[in-house]
Amino acid sequence: MVSDRYVYTDDDGTVMNKRQFLVDNKDPAYNATLMTNDEVQVISYGNVALVLGKYHAKGTYKSKAFDHWGRFTDTWLYQNNTWLCIATHTSRIANR
């Protein structure tokens, strides 16, 4: 569901392409115990849609605990009878 030209911008300013994003998500040092989304809304513009929401991620990374709250914006493109995510941007709103 992620396009070959996908771009991810993390809350710390890191920018990743699809390959980097997938490798990062499989990092064995990252152990999420909670991943939720809420306040999700979809804004459609024909073959483009924005998905906006709030996220909560909790767990450990390299044995250090984290508890992140933030907002995300995903941009989706409908092409060849398929919806593909082409970009994601996250912004941290709080550390609790």
Secondary structure, DSSP 8 states (H G I E B T S, - for coil): -EEEEEEEE-TTS-EEEHHHHHHHHT-TTEEEEEEEEEEEEEEEETTEEEEEEEEEEEEEETTEEEEEEEEEEEEEEEETTEEEEEEEEEEEEEE-
